[in-house]
């Protein structure tokens, strides 16, 4: 397992675990970041990520990307 932050651009990964306090986990789950879901990093800008999850592009901060394990 590695943080989404370190996942290669363009490679599809499956979310294994989401960590953080309950509020952060709930927020990420609302956005679709749940274990078993496929996520692809589209671009990385200054440590922040643009990802494709469930046919939607979402911007994720560096701090949030560290809490998503793939």
PADREN-599837 format. One record per residue: residue in three letters; x, y, z of N, C-alpha, C in turn. Coordinates in pm, 1 decimal, decimal comma. Example, Ala and Ser with C-alpha at 12.3 -4.5 7.8 and 13.67 -1.06 7.14 Angstrom:
<"ALA" <1319,0 -569,0 780,0> <1230,0 -450,0 780,0> <1320,0 -330,0 780,0>>;
<"SER" <1285,0 -225,0 708,0> <1367,0 -106,0 714,0> <1290,0 3,0 787,0>>;
***
This chain:
<"UNK" <84,6 -119,7 0,0> <0,0 0,0 0,0> <88,0 124,5 0,0>>;
<"UNK" <45,5 223,9 -77,2> <113,8 351,8 -75,2> <10,7 462,9 -81,5>>;
<"UNK" <47,0 581,7 -32,3> <-48,8 693,0 -37,5> <-77,6 732,4 -182,1>>;
<"UNK" <-197,9 777,1 -207,9> <-236,8 822,5 -341,4> <-139,4 929,2 -391,8>>;
<"UNK" <-85,3 1005,6 -300,3> <10,3 1111,8 -332,8> <128,7 1057,9 -413,6>>;
<"UNK" <167,9 932,1 -390,5> <284,3 873,2 -457,3> <247,9 787,0 -577,9>>;
<"UNK" <119,2 775,6 -608,0> <76,0 693,0 -721,5> <117,0 758,8 -852,5>>;
<"UNK" <161,3 678,1 -949,8> <203,1 734,4 -1078,9> <85,1 794,8 -1156,2>>;
<"UNK" <112,2 902,2 -1227,9> <9,2 967,2 -1310,0> <-32,9 873,2 -1422,3>>;
<"UNK" <-163,8 862,1 -1443,5> <-217,2 782,2 -1552,4> <-241,1 636,0 -1520,2>>;
<"UNK" <-197,3 590,1 -1404,3> <-213,6 449,1 -1368,1> <-336,5 430,9 -1279,3>>;
<"UNK" <-421,4 335,4 -1314,4> <-541,1 307,6 -1233,9> <-500,8 233,2 -1107,1>>;
<"UNK" <-553,2 276,2 -994,7> <-526,9 213,2 -865,6> <-660,2 187,4 -796,0>>;
<"UNK" <-658,9 92,5 -702,3> <-778,4 63,0 -624,0> <-753,8 111,1 -482,2>>;
<"UNK" <-850,1 184,9 -427,4> <-837,8 235,9 -290,8> <-844,9 118,9 -193,6>>;
<"UNK" <-745,2 110,8 -104,9> <-739,3 3,1 -6,4> <-790,6 48,9 130,0>>;
<"UNK" <-759,6 176,2 164,6> <-793,2 225,9 298,3> <-796,1 378,4 296,1>>;
<"UNK" <-885,8 435,2 376,3> <-890,7 581,1 394,1> <-871,3 606,6 543,0>>;
<"UNK" <-769,8 686,5 577,0> <-742,8 714,8 717,7> <-774,5 860,8 748,6>>;
<"UNK" <-754,4 898,0 873,7> <-783,8 1034,4 917,5> <-893,4 1033,6 1022,0>>;
<"UNK" <-925,6 1151,7 1072,0> <-1030,8 1158,8 1173,8> <-1166,9 1132,9 1107,6>>;
<"UNK" <-1269,0 1102,1 1187,5> <-1399,9 1067,4 1130,2> <-1456,4 1172,4 1034,8>>;
<"UNK" <-1432,5 1299,7 1062,9> <-1483,6 1406,9 977,2> <-1417,5 1402,1 838,6>>;
<"UNK" <-1286,6 1382,6 835,2> <-1213,8 1375,5 708,1> <-1255,5 1250,0 631,0>>;
<"UNK" <-1264,5 1135,9 700,5> <-1305,2 1011,5 634,5> <-1444,2 1025,5 574,1>>;
<"UNK" <-1535,1 1087,3 647,4> <-1671,9 1106,3 599,5> <-1672,6 1194,6 474,8>>;
<"UNK" <-1593,6 1302,1 477,9> <-1585,7 1393,9 364,1> <-1533,9 1320,6 240,3>>;
<"UNK" <-1427,2 1242,1 256,9> <-1369,5 1169,2 144,1> <-1466,1 1063,1 91,9>>;
<"UNK" <-1538,2 996,4 183,2> <-1636,2 896,0 140,9> <-1748,9 960,0 60,4>>;
<"UNK" <-1789,1 1081,0 100,2> <-1892,5 1154,1 27,4> <-1847,6 1183,1 -115,9>>;
<"UNK" <-1718,1 1208,1 -133,5> <-1663,3 1235,9 -266,5> <-1642,9 1108,4 -348,5>>;
<"UNK" <-1658,6 991,4 -284,1> <-1644,9 865,0 -356,0> <-1520,4 786,6 -323,4>>;
<"UNK" <-1438,0 837,9 -231,4> <-1314,5 769,1 -193,8> <-1344,4 662,6 -89,0>>;
<"UNK" <-1387,8 545,9 -136,1> <-1418,5 433,4 -47,0> <-1335,3 313,1 -91,3>>;
<"UNK" <-1296,9 226,8 3,0> <-1217,1 108,8 -33,1> <-1285,3 26,6 -142,4>>;
<"UNK" <-1203,4 -19,8 -238,0> <-1254,9 -99,0 -349,1> <-1284,1 -17,7 -474,1>>;
<"UNK" <-1283,1 114,2 -462,2> <-1312,0 202,0 -576,4> <-1183,9 229,1 -654,7>>;
<"UNK" <-1196,2 231,4 -786,7> <-1080,7 260,5 -871,6> <-1060,2 411,1 -881,8>>;
<"UNK" <-934,4 452,9 -872,9> <-900,2 595,4 -883,1> <-775,1 608,7 -970,0>>;
<"UNK" <-774,1 710,5 -1056,4> <-659,9 735,5 -1144,5> <-613,7 879,3 -1125,9>>;
<"UNK" <-483,7 897,7 -1104,8> <-426,9 1032,5 -1095,0> <-413,4 1087,3 -1236,5>>;
<"UNK" <-477,2 1201,5 -1262,8> <-473,9 1264,7 -1395,0> <-357,0 1362,4 -1405,2>>;
<"UNK" <-336,0 1439,5 -1298,9> <-231,6 1542,0 -1300,0> <-189,8 1573,3 -1157,2>>;
<"UNK" <-68,9 1626,2 -1143,4> <-17,2 1667,3 -1012,5> <35,9 1809,1 -1028,0>>;
<"UNK" <-17,1 1900,5 -944,5> <22,9 2041,1 -951,1> <64,1 2085,8 -811,4>>;
<"UNK" <192,9 2109,9 -792,5> <246,4 2155,4 -663,0> <205,5 2063,1 -548,1>>;
<"UNK" <203,8 1932,6 -574,1> <169,4 1836,1 -469,6> <22,0 1804,1 -460,9>>;
<"UNK" <-62,5 1890,8 -514,5> <-206,6 1864,8 -516,1> <-239,4 1780,3 -639,6>>;
<"UNK" <-341,6 1695,9 -627,4> <-372,5 1601,8 -734,3> <-507,3 1629,2 -800,1>>;
<"UNK" <-513,8 1603,4 -928,8> <-640,9 1595,6 -1000,6> <-660,0 1446,1 -1026,1>>;
<"UNK" <-770,2 1390,4 -976,6> <-793,6 1247,0 -992,5> <-925,6 1222,2 -1064,3>>;
<"UNK" <-934,9 1106,2 -1123,7> <-1057,7 1061,9 -1188,7> <-1112,1 947,6 -1104,4>>;
<"UNK" <-1230,8 967,7 -1047,8> <-1293,8 865,0 -966,1> <-1441,8 860,9 -1001,0>>;
<"UNK" <-1491,1 742,5 -1030,0> <-1632,4 724,0 -1067,5> <-1673,7 820,8 -1178,4>>;
<"UNK" <-1592,8 827,4 -1286,0> <-1623,8 910,1 -1403,9> <-1624,5 1060,2 -1374,7>>;
<"UNK" <-1566,9 1102,6 -1262,0> <-1565,1 1244,2 -1222,8> <-1422,7 1286,8 -1190,7>>;
<"UNK" <-1388,2 1407,9 -1231,1> <-1256,9 1462,8 -1195,4> <-1270,1 1544,6 -1068,1>>;
<"UNK" <-1181,4 1517,3 -974,1> <-1185,1 1585,4 -844,6> <-1044,1 1630,7 -810,1>>;
<"UNK" <-1032,4 1751,8 -755,5> <-903,7 1801,0 -704,7> <-890,6 1758,5 -558,7>>;
<"UNK" <-773,5 1705,3 -524,6> <-747,9 1657,5 -388,6> <-620,5 1723,8 -338,8>>;
<"UNK" <-625,2 1781,3 -219,1> <-506,3 1846,5 -164,3> <-399,9 1742,2 -128,5>>;
<"UNK" <-277,8 1787,8 -114,4> <-166,3 1701,0 -77,3> <-196,0 1629,8 54,9>>;
<"UNK" <-253,0 1702,9 151,8> <-282,7 1646,9 283,0> <-387,4 1535,0 274,3>>;
<"UNK" <-491,5 1557,6 193,0> <-595,8 1455,3 176,3> <-540,5 1333,8 101,8>>;
<"UNK" <-457,2 1357,5 -0,2> <-401,8 1247,9 -81,0> <-314,5 1155,0 4,1>>;
<"UNK" <-254,5 1207,8 110,4> <-171,9 1125,6 198,4> <-257,8 1031,4 282,6>>;
<"UNK" <-384,6 1061,6 299,3> <-473,6 980,5 381,8> <-543,1 868,8 303,2>>;
<"UNK" <-527,5 871,7 169,7> <-590,3 770,8 84,1> <-484,1 671,4 42,1>>;
<"UNK" <-499,3 546,7 84,5> <-401,0 443,3 53,7> <-450,7 358,7 -63,5>>;
<"UNK" <-360,1 333,8 -160,1> <-395,6 252,9 -277,6> <-301,7 132,9 -287,2>>;
***
